[in-house]
Amino acid sequence: MQITNERTGRSLGDKVAHANTFWRRLRGLLGRRSLEPGEGLLLEPCQAVHGLGMAFTCDVVYLDADGCVVYHGQLRRNGRGPFRRDARRVLEVPEGTASEAGVQTGDRLKIKQ
């Protein structure tokens, strides 16, 4: 799937996998050594993420039911992201991607299957 910041028109990924089952969300990015540019993982439903057992740092973008950004930051190896009651999905992308795409709280992300 492809994900774009509607405000800036910049891409956050064009090879984003969809973790929309219990088992896919449970596995997440475990076992991966990194994310290549353009890759990512959209976890749904999701209100919090962790980096326990992960081998790398990544950017996380929490989205509400309308696809609007309610939080964005970095998820460090073995770290925890915040729990956000207003989040419905969390996008994990390579470190620096959210900044490059100009992501700000309130932006709407366009998700194309």
N, C-alpha and C positions, 0 to 999 in steps of 0.2 A: 504494500500500500504506500501511497505518497502523502506526505504531510507538509503543509505550507502555512506560513504565517500570513493571514489575509491582509494585515495592515501593511507589512513591508513587501510582501510578495516573495519572500525568501524561503527556500526549502529547508526543512529540518530533516528530511530523509525521503528517499525514493525506493528504499528496500526495507521497509518497516514491517516486521512480523507482528501478528495479532495474537496475544495471549488472552484468549477469551474463554478458556476452560480452567477448571481447578488445577489440573495437572500441568498445563502450560504456564499458568501463573506461578505455581509452586516451583517449577524448574527455573523460570525467569532466564537470567543470563548466566546462571551457574554453569561452569565448565567451559565458558568462553574465555579466551585470553585477552580479547579486545573487541571493540566495535569498529568496523571500517567506516570511512566517510560515506554517508548516505544510508547506513544501516541503523536500525533501532528496534525497539520493542514497545508496543502499546499494550499495557495491561488493563483489562476491563472485565468486571468492575474492580476498582482499586481505589483505596483511600490512603494508603501508606506503603512504603517500600523500604527495603533494607539491603545493605551490601555485604551481609555476612557470607563469607566464603568466596566473594567475588575477587577477581584478580586485578581489577582496574577501577578507576574513578570514572563516573559518567555524569552527564547532565540529566536532571529529572524535571519534567514539566507536568504539573498537576492540572487537570482540566475538569470543569464542571459539566453538567448534563448538556449544556449548549455548546461545548467545545471551547469555552473561554478559559484563559489561564488564571488560576487562583493562587498558584505558587510556582516558582522555578528556582532551582539551585543546583548544587553539586551533591552527588551521592558518593562519598568516599568508600574505599575498600573497608569492609567490616563496619561501616557506619550505618546510621539509621536516618531515614527521611522523616519529616513530621507527619503526624496523622492529621488529615484534613477532612472534616465531616462534609464539606461542600464539594469535595472531589468525587468524580465518578470514574475517571481514567487517569493513568499516569504513563507518560511517554519517557522512555529511557533512550538517550542518544549519546554519541561520542562527546567526550569532554570538549567544551568550547562551542559546540553546535548551536546551543540556544542563544549565546551571545552573538555569534555570527549572523543568526537569523533575526536579531534585534528583538527577541522575545521580551515582552513586558507584561506585568499583571494586567489583566483585562483584555489582552489580545485574543482574537478568535483564531483557532487553527482549523484549516480546511483539511479534512481527511477524505482521500479518494482511494477507493478499493482497487 
